């Protein structure tokens, strides 16, 4: 009987050890998968997007002005490179806006804001990307830089692209001036962008009611003639052009 009990105890111990090993394997596997998912952008090359349209662009402070200054309609677009809803906006309306820019029907004032600066891991991607985009605008490459970052947007809450990856994207788009890389590394326009973020967030004309008593600024926000556009109306762009 004692021998039988010892045999049974051994089997129970072996079973418990087996369960522990399986649990540890699942936990370790989960940690490895989580870290890999969190750092999915590490070491990646951002694929450059190109545009065939000839669209004028220039930096005006913290804003990039696109298109003909004499266009009958001016559209202000407020966005963040880490904002997934902004990426959806670009997917839905980006080409339409380019077509109307190229046709001289609209001018777009693009405000790339560091609103989600704390929402990457490590923090800072929203600010680094916005700063790099202003520098790209000075090289005449804003639209392509902008489109490349939205086409391969990092996931909110996870690793963004680091400064070297942003510099490499600029190089791949044909930016050869060393001032671009120097400005990305130093955060040349960081203070300017943070001031713009403060100004925009305090501008009550840009505030919306998000429900539940939550009133404030959010991205994307589109403004025409001082009025916030209702983006639930998918025909908004054609309507503002037709009304000009």
KOLDREN-652027 format. One record per residue (C-alpha): residue number from 1; x, y, z; residue in three letters. Coordinates in nm, 3 decimals. Layout:
<rs>
r pos = NUM | east = X | north = Y | up = Z | code = ALA
...
</rs>
This chain:
<rs>
r pos = 1 | east = 0.000 | north = 0.000 | up = 0.000 | code = UNK
r pos = 2 | east = 0.284 | north = 0.237 | up = 0.088 | code = UNK
r pos = 3 | east = 0.446 | north = 0.164 | up = -0.248 | code = UNK
r pos = 4 | east = 0.119 | north = 0.230 | up = -0.426 | code = UNK
r pos = 5 | east = 0.075 | north = 0.560 | up = -0.242 | code = UNK
r pos = 6 | east = 0.428 | north = 0.663 | up = -0.330 | code = UNK
r pos = 7 | east = 0.358 | north = 0.581 | up = -0.694 | code = UNK
r pos = 8 | east = 0.038 | north = 0.785 | up = -0.685 | code = UNK
r pos = 9 | east = 0.213 | north = 1.079 | up = -0.519 | code = UNK
r pos = 10 | east = 0.482 | north = 1.068 | up = -0.786 | code = UNK
r pos = 11 | east = 0.223 | north = 1.081 | up = -1.062 | code = UNK
r pos = 12 | east = 0.047 | north = 1.376 | up = -0.897 | code = UNK
r pos = 13 | east = 0.376 | north = 1.563 | up = -0.857 | code = UNK
r pos = 14 | east = 0.465 | north = 1.494 | up = -1.221 | code = UNK
r pos = 15 | east = 0.121 | north = 1.619 | up = -1.330 | code = UNK
r pos = 16 | east = 0.158 | north = 1.936 | up = -1.123 | code = UNK
r pos = 17 | east = 0.504 | north = 1.999 | up = -1.267 | code = UNK
r pos = 18 | east = 0.364 | north = 1.947 | up = -1.615 | code = UNK
r pos = 19 | east = 0.089 | north = 2.202 | up = -1.553 | code = UNK
r pos = 20 | east = 0.339 | north = 2.452 | up = -1.414 | code = UNK
r pos = 21 | east = 0.564 | north = 2.406 | up = -1.718 | code = UNK
r pos = 22 | east = 0.270 | north = 2.465 | up = -1.954 | code = UNK
r pos = 23 | east = 0.160 | north = 2.775 | up = -1.763 | code = UNK
r pos = 24 | east = 0.515 | north = 2.914 | up = -1.766 | code = UNK
r pos = 25 | east = 0.542 | north = 2.847 | up = -2.139 | code = UNK
r pos = 26 | east = 0.216 | north = 3.034 | up = -2.202 | code = UNK
r pos = 27 | east = 0.323 | north = 3.327 | up = -1.983 | code = UNK
r pos = 28 | east = 0.668 | north = 3.351 | up = -2.139 | code = UNK
r pos = 29 | east = 0.522 | north = 3.316 | up = -2.486 | code = UNK
r pos = 30 | east = 0.273 | north = 3.591 | up = -2.408 | code = UNK
r pos = 31 | east = 0.548 | north = 3.822 | up = -2.285 | code = UNK
r pos = 32 | east = 0.757 | north = 3.757 | up = -2.597 | code = UNK
r pos = 33 | east = 0.455 | north = 3.815 | up = -2.823 | code = UNK
r pos = 34 | east = 0.357 | north = 4.132 | up = -2.634 | code = UNK
r pos = 35 | east = 0.708 | north = 4.277 | up = -2.659 | code = UNK
r pos = 36 | east = 0.730 | north = 4.189 | up = -3.028 | code = UNK
r pos = 37 | east = 0.391 | north = 4.350 | up = -3.092 | code = UNK
r pos = 38 | east = 0.478 | north = 4.659 | up = -2.889 | code = UNK
r pos = 39 | east = 0.805 | north = 4.706 | up = -3.077 | code = UNK
r pos = 40 | east = 0.671 | north = 4.617 | up = -3.423 | code = UNK
r pos = 41 | east = 0.818 | north = 4.932 | up = -3.579 | code = UNK
r pos = 42 | east = 1.171 | north = 4.871 | up = -3.452 | code = UNK
r pos = 43 | east = 1.420 | north = 4.839 | up = -3.737 | code = UNK
r pos = 44 | east = 1.157 | north = 4.894 | up = -4.006 | code = UNK
r pos = 45 | east = 1.215 | north = 5.116 | up = -4.306 | code = UNK
r pos = 46 | east = 0.917 | north = 5.344 | up = -4.369 | code = UNK
r pos = 47 | east = 0.820 | north = 5.291 | up = -4.732 | code = UNK
r pos = 48 | east = 0.810 | north = 5.625 | up = -4.916 | code = UNK
r pos = 49 | east = 0.484 | north = 5.727 | up = -5.081 | code = UNK
r pos = 50 | east = 0.498 | north = 5.951 | up = -5.385 | code = UNK
r pos = 51 | east = 0.245 | north = 6.182 | up = -5.545 | code = UNK
r pos = 52 | east = 0.223 | north = 6.271 | up = -5.912 | code = UNK
r pos = 53 | east = 0.041 | north = 6.600 | up = -5.857 | code = UNK
r pos = 54 | east = 0.233 | north = 6.927 | up = -5.856 | code = UNK
r pos = 55 | east = 0.108 | north = 7.096 | up = -5.540 | code = UNK
r pos = 56 | east = 0.279 | north = 7.400 | up = -5.389 | code = UNK
r pos = 57 | east = 0.369 | north = 7.373 | up = -5.022 | code = UNK
r pos = 58 | east = 0.533 | north = 7.600 | up = -4.770 | code = UNK
r pos = 59 | east = 0.578 | north = 7.619 | up = -4.395 | code = UNK
r pos = 60 | east = 0.401 | north = 7.904 | up = -4.217 | code = UNK
r pos = 61 | east = 0.505 | north = 7.878 | up = -3.855 | code = UNK
r pos = 62 | east = 0.363 | north = 7.551 | up = -3.722 | code = UNK
r pos = 63 | east = 0.130 | north = 7.515 | up = -4.023 | code = UNK
r pos = 64 | east = 0.199 | north = 7.374 | up = -4.369 | code = UNK
r pos = 65 | east = 0.011 | north = 7.560 | up = -4.643 | code = UNK
r pos = 66 | east = -0.075 | north = 7.352 | up = -4.949 | code = UNK
r pos = 67 | east = -0.202 | north = 7.469 | up = -5.286 | code = UNK
r pos = 68 | east = -0.279 | north = 7.797 | up = -5.459 | code = UNK
r pos = 69 | east = -0.307 | north = 8.094 | up = -5.221 | code = UNK
r pos = 70 | east = -0.578 | north = 8.234 | up = -5.451 | code = UNK
r pos = 71 | east = -0.796 | north = 7.922 | up = -5.428 | code = UNK
r pos = 72 | east = -1.160 | north = 8.007 | up = -5.348 | code = UNK
r pos = 73 | east = -1.180 | north = 7.773 | up = -5.047 | code = UNK
r pos = 74 | east = -0.939 | north = 7.739 | up = -4.754 | code = UNK
r pos = 75 | east = -0.962 | north = 7.424 | up = -4.545 | code = UNK
r pos = 76 | east = -0.786 | north = 7.386 | up = -4.211 | code = UNK
r pos = 77 | east = -0.708 | north = 7.026 | up = -4.117 | code = UNK
r pos = 78 | east = -0.594 | north = 6.949 | up = -3.760 | code = UNK
r pos = 79 | east = -0.440 | north = 6.604 | up = -3.720 | code = UNK
r pos = 80 | east = -0.186 | north = 6.392 | up = -3.535 | code = UNK
r pos = 81 | east = 0.036 | north = 6.133 | up = -3.703 | code = UNK
r pos = 82 | east = -0.047 | north = 5.880 | up = -3.427 | code = UNK
r pos = 83 | east = -0.425 | north = 5.934 | up = -3.438 | code = UNK
r pos = 84 | east = -0.597 | north = 5.631 | up = -3.598 | code = UNK
r pos = 85 | east = -0.909 | north = 5.832 | up = -3.685 | code = UNK
r pos = 86 | east = -0.682 | north = 6.078 | up = -3.868 | code = UNK
r pos = 87 | east = -0.543 | north = 5.788 | up = -4.070 | code = UNK
r pos = 88 | east = -0.900 | north = 5.689 | up = -4.159 | code = UNK
r pos = 89 | east = -0.968 | north = 6.048 | up = -4.264 | code = UNK
r pos = 90 | east = -0.663 | north = 6.041 | up = -4.493 | code = UNK
r pos = 91 | east = -0.768 | north = 5.710 | up = -4.641 | code = UNK
r pos = 92 | east = -1.115 | north = 5.841 | up = -4.715 | code = UNK
r pos = 93 | east = -1.045 | north = 6.199 | up = -4.824 | code = UNK
r pos = 94 | east = -0.671 | north = 6.228 | up = -4.891 | code = UNK
r pos = 95 | east = -0.688 | north = 6.168 | up = -5.265 | code = UNK
r pos = 96 | east = -0.997 | north = 6.388 | up = -5.304 | code = UNK
r pos = 97 | east = -0.814 | north = 6.673 | up = -5.132 | code = UNK
r pos = 98 | east = -0.508 | north = 6.626 | up = -5.356 | code = UNK
r pos = 99 | east = -0.726 | north = 6.632 | up = -5.668 | code = UNK
r pos = 100 | east = -0.891 | north = 6.955 | up = -5.561 | code = UNK
r pos = 101 | east = -0.556 | north = 7.105 | up = -5.457 | code = UNK
r pos = 102 | east = -0.408 | north = 7.022 | up = -5.797 | code = UNK
r pos = 103 | east = -0.712 | north = 7.175 | up = -5.968 | code = UNK
r pos = 104 | east = -0.674 | north = 7.499 | up = -5.771 | code = UNK
r pos = 105 | east = -1.016 | north = 7.457 | up = -5.611 | code = UNK
r pos = 106 | east = -0.895 | north = 7.456 | up = -5.250 | code = UNK
r pos = 107 | east = -0.604 | north = 7.556 | up = -5.034 | code = UNK
r pos = 108 | east = -0.531 | north = 7.335 | up = -4.732 | code = UNK
r pos = 109 | east = -0.369 | north = 7.455 | up = -4.411 | code = UNK
r pos = 110 | east = -0.234 | north = 7.141 | up = -4.248 | code = UNK
r pos = 111 | east = -0.185 | north = 7.152 | up = -3.870 | code = UNK
r pos = 112 | east = 0.010 | north = 6.845 | up = -3.754 | code = UNK
r pos = 113 | east = -0.019 | north = 6.849 | up = -3.377 | code = UNK
r pos = 114 | east = 0.153 | north = 6.659 | up = -3.093 | code = UNK
r pos = 115 | east = -0.176 | north = 6.587 | up = -2.919 | code = UNK
r pos = 116 | east = -0.095 | north = 6.220 | up = -2.850 | code = UNK
r pos = 117 | east = 0.266 | north = 6.281 | up = -2.748 | code = UNK
r pos = 118 | east = 0.224 | north = 6.062 | up = -2.438 | code = UNK
r pos = 119 | east = 0.043 | north = 5.784 | up = -2.622 | code = UNK
r pos = 120 | east = 0.345 | north = 5.611 | up = -2.777 | code = UNK
r pos = 121 | east = 0.594 | north = 5.389 | up = -2.596 | code = UNK
r pos = 122 | east = 0.835 | north = 5.553 | up = -2.542 | code = UNK
r pos = 123 | east = 0.648 | north = 5.887 | up = -2.546 | code = UNK
r pos = 124 | east = 0.728 | north = 6.150 | up = -2.806 | code = UNK
r pos = 125 | east = 0.643 | north = 6.011 | up = -3.149 | code = UNK
r pos = 126 | east = 0.364 | north = 6.263 | up = -3.217 | code = UNK
r pos = 127 | east = 0.604 | north = 6.551 | up = -3.153 | code = UNK
r pos = 128 | east = 0.900 | north = 6.396 | up = -3.338 | code = UNK
r pos = 129 | east = 0.691 | north = 6.321 | up = -3.647 | code = UNK
r pos = 130 | east = 0.525 | north = 6.665 | up = -3.652 | code = UNK
r pos = 131 | east = 0.866 | north = 6.834 | up = -3.623 | code = UNK
r pos = 132 | east = 1.006 | north = 6.618 | up = -3.904 | code = UNK
r pos = 133 | east = 0.704 | north = 6.701 | up = -4.121 | code = UNK
r pos = 134 | east = 0.766 | north = 7.076 | up = -4.085 | code = UNK
r pos = 135 | east = 1.127 | north = 7.020 | up = -4.188 | code = UNK
r pos = 136 | east = 1.010 | north = 6.809 | up = -4.482 | code = UNK
r pos = 137 | east = 0.784 | north = 7.097 | up = -4.588 | code = UNK
r pos = 138 | east = 1.089 | north = 7.324 | up = -4.605 | code = UNK
r pos = 139 | east = 1.238 | north = 7.073 | up = -4.849 | code = UNK
r pos = 140 | east = 0.916 | north = 7.060 | up = -5.055 | code = UNK
r pos = 141 | east = 0.841 | north = 6.704 | up = -4.943 | code = UNK
r pos = 142 | east = 0.566 | north = 6.748 | up = -4.686 | code = UNK
r pos = 143 | east = 0.287 | north = 6.572 | up = -4.875 | code = UNK
r pos = 144 | east = 0.495 | north = 6.265 | up = -4.949 | code = UNK
r pos = 145 | east = 0.632 | north = 6.255 | up = -4.594 | code = UNK
r pos = 146 | east = 0.281 | north = 6.299 | up = -4.453 | code = UNK
r pos = 147 | east = 0.135 | north = 6.026 | up = -4.675 | code = UNK
r pos = 148 | east = 0.417 | north = 5.783 | up = -4.591 | code = UNK
r pos = 149 | east = 0.364 | north = 5.817 | up = -4.217 | code = UNK
r pos = 150 | east = -0.013 | north = 5.769 | up = -4.241 | code = UNK
r pos = 151 | east = 0.021 | north = 5.476 | up = -4.482 | code = UNK
r pos = 152 | east = 0.232 | north = 5.291 | up = -4.223 | code = UNK
r pos = 153 | east = 0.096 | north = 5.438 | up = -3.903 | code = UNK
r pos = 154 | east = 0.230 | north = 5.293 | up = -3.576 | code = UNK
r pos = 155 | east = -0.028 | north = 5.162 | up = -3.333 | code = UNK
r pos = 156 | east = -0.132 | north = 5.399 | up = -3.057 | code = UNK
r pos = 157 | east = 0.017 | north = 5.296 | up = -2.722 | code = UNK
r pos = 158 | east = 0.308 | north = 5.115 | up = -2.883 | code = UNK
r pos = 159 | east = 0.645 | north = 5.212 | up = -3.029 | code = UNK
r pos = 160 | east = 0.640 | north = 5.488 | up = -3.291 | code = UNK
r pos = 161 | east = 0.922 | north = 5.554 | up = -3.537 | code = UNK
r pos = 162 | east = 1.243 | north = 5.690 | up = -3.393 | code = UNK
r pos = 163 | east = 1.427 | north = 5.996 | up = -3.520 | code = UNK
r pos = 164 | east = 1.668 | north = 5.793 | up = -3.732 | code = UNK
r pos = 165 | east = 1.377 | north = 5.621 | up = -3.907 | code = UNK
r pos = 166 | east = 1.219 | north = 5.961 | up = -3.978 | code = UNK
r pos = 167 | east = 1.552 | north = 6.088 | up = -4.113 | code = UNK
r pos = 168 | east = 1.583 | north = 5.783 | up = -4.337 | code = UNK
r pos = 169 | east = 1.233 | north = 5.841 | up = -4.475 | code = UNK
r pos = 170 | east = 1.337 | north = 6.195 | up = -4.565 | code = UNK
r pos = 171 | east = 1.646 | north = 6.063 | up = -4.743 | code = UNK
r pos = 172 | east = 1.440 | north = 5.805 | up = -4.930 | code = UNK
r pos = 173 | east = 1.210 | north = 6.086 | up = -5.046 | code = UNK
r pos = 174 | east = 1.510 | north = 6.276 | up = -5.181 | code = UNK
r pos = 175 | east = 1.583 | north = 6.522 | up = -4.901 | code = UNK
r pos = 176 | east = 1.958 | north = 6.572 | up = -4.919 | code = UNK
r pos = 177 | east = 2.007 | north = 6.891 | up = -4.717 | code = UNK
r pos = 178 | east = 2.183 | north = 6.797 | up = -4.389 | code = UNK
r pos = 179 | east = 1.971 | north = 7.062 | up = -4.214 | code = UNK
r pos = 180 | east = 1.678 | north = 6.819 | up = -4.231 | code = UNK
r pos = 181 | east = 1.854 | north = 6.546 | up = -4.032 | code = UNK
r pos = 182 | east = 2.001 | north = 6.802 | up = -3.792 | code = UNK
r pos = 183 | east = 1.657 | north = 6.953 | up = -3.732 | code = UNK
r pos = 184 | east = 1.498 | north = 6.612 | up = -3.668 | code = UNK
r pos = 185 | east = 1.769 | north = 6.516 | up = -3.419 | code = UNK
r pos = 186 | east = 1.755 | north = 6.848 | up = -3.233 | code = UNK
r pos = 187 | east = 1.376 | north = 6.883 | up = -3.233 | code = UNK
r pos = 188 | east = 1.409 | north = 7.217 | up = -3.410 | code = UNK
r pos = 189 | east = 1.037 | north = 7.303 | up = -3.404 | code = UNK
r pos = 190 | east = 0.936 | north = 7.120 | up = -3.085 | code = UNK
r pos = 191 | east = 0.872 | north = 7.440 | up = -2.887 | code = UNK
r pos = 192 | east = 0.676 | north = 7.593 | up = -3.174 | code = UNK
r pos = 193 | east = 0.458 | north = 7.283 | up = -3.204 | code = UNK
r pos = 194 | east = 0.393 | north = 7.265 | up = -2.831 | code = UNK
r pos = 195 | east = 0.289 | north = 7.631 | up = -2.834 | code = UNK
r pos = 196 | east = 0.056 | north = 7.559 | up = -3.126 | code = UNK
r pos = 197 | east = -0.093 | north = 7.262 | up = -2.943 | code = UNK
r pos = 198 | east = -0.163 | north = 7.481 | up = -2.641 | code = UNK
r pos = 199 | east = -0.318 | north = 7.752 | up = -2.857 | code = UNK
r pos = 200 | east = -0.541 | north = 7.509 | up = -3.043 | code = UNK
r pos = 201 | east = -0.654 | north = 7.322 | up = -2.731 | code = UNK
r pos = 202 | east = -0.757 | north = 7.651 | up = -2.568 | code = UNK
r pos = 203 | east = -0.941 | north = 7.782 | up = -2.875 | code = UNK
r pos = 204 | east = -1.306 | north = 7.721 | up = -2.787 | code = UNK
r pos = 205 | east = -1.412 | north = 7.770 | up = -3.150 | code = UNK
r pos = 206 | east = -1.240 | north = 7.436 | up = -3.218 | code = UNK
r pos = 207 | east = -1.412 | north = 7.252 | up = -2.933 | code = UNK
r pos = 208 | east = -1.673 | north = 6.985 | up = -2.992 | code = UNK
r pos = 209 | east = -1.914 | north = 6.792 | up = -2.773 | code = UNK
r pos = 210 | east = -1.799 | north = 6.429 | up = -2.767 | code = UNK
r pos = 211 | east = -2.085 | north = 6.324 | up = -2.539 | code = UNK
r pos = 212 | east = -2.104 | north = 6.251 | up = -2.171 | code = UNK
r pos = 213 | east = -2.009 | north = 6.607 | up = -2.086 | code = UNK
r pos = 214 | east = -1.678 | north = 6.569 | up = -2.269 | code = UNK
r pos = 215 | east = -1.626 | north = 6.896 | up = -2.455 | code = UNK
r pos = 216 | east = -1.291 | north = 6.992 | up = -2.602 | code = UNK
r pos = 217 | east = -1.057 | north = 6.962 | up = -2.896 | code = UNK
r pos = 218 | east = -0.992 | north = 6.638 | up = -3.082 | code = UNK
r pos = 219 | east = -0.836 | north = 6.517 | up = -3.404 | code = UNK
r pos = 220 | east = -0.917 | north = 6.509 | up = -3.684 | code = UNK
r pos = 221 | east = -1.087 | north = 6.847 | up = -3.692 | code = UNK
r pos = 222 | east = -1.164 | north = 7.016 | up = -4.024 | code = UNK
r pos = 223 | east = -1.263 | north = 7.383 | up = -4.042 | code = UNK
r pos = 224 | east = -1.397 | north = 7.587 | up = -4.336 | code = UNK
r pos = 225 | east = -1.483 | north = 7.957 | up = -4.299 | code = UNK
r pos = 226 | east = -1.455 | north = 7.934 | up = -3.923 | code = UNK
r pos = 227 | east = -1.702 | north = 7.645 | up = -3.899 | code = UNK
r pos = 228 | east = -1.617 | north = 7.289 | up = -3.797 | code = UNK
r pos = 229 | east = -1.709 | north = 7.047 | up = -4.074 | code = UNK
r pos = 230 | east = -1.939 | north = 6.755 | up = -3.994 | code = UNK
r pos = 231 | east = -1.730 | north = 6.463 | up = -4.119 | code = UNK
r pos = 232 | east = -2.023 | north = 6.224 | up = -4.084 | code = UNK
r pos = 233 | east = -2.142 | north = 6.383 | up = -4.410 | code = UNK
r pos = 234 | east = -1.919 | north = 6.202 | up = -4.660 | code = UNK
r pos = 235 | east = -2.000 | north = 6.461 | up = -4.929 | code = UNK
r pos = 236 | east = -1.870 | north = 6.755 | up = -4.725 | code = UNK
r pos = 237 | east = -1.576 | north = 6.831 | up = -4.954 | code = UNK
r pos = 238 | east = -1.780 | north = 6.851 | up = -5.274 | code = UNK
r pos = 239 | east = -2.034 | north = 7.068 | up = -5.093 | code = UNK
r pos = 240 | east = -1.781 | north = 7.325 | up = -4.968 | code = UNK
r pos = 241 | east = -1.626 | north = 7.348 | up = -5.315 | code = UNK
r pos = 242 | east = -1.966 | north = 7.384 | up = -5.481 | code = UNK
r pos = 243 | east = -2.059 | north = 7.662 | up = -5.239 | code = UNK
r pos = 244 | east = -1.748 | north = 7.869 | up = -5.320 | code = UNK
</rs>
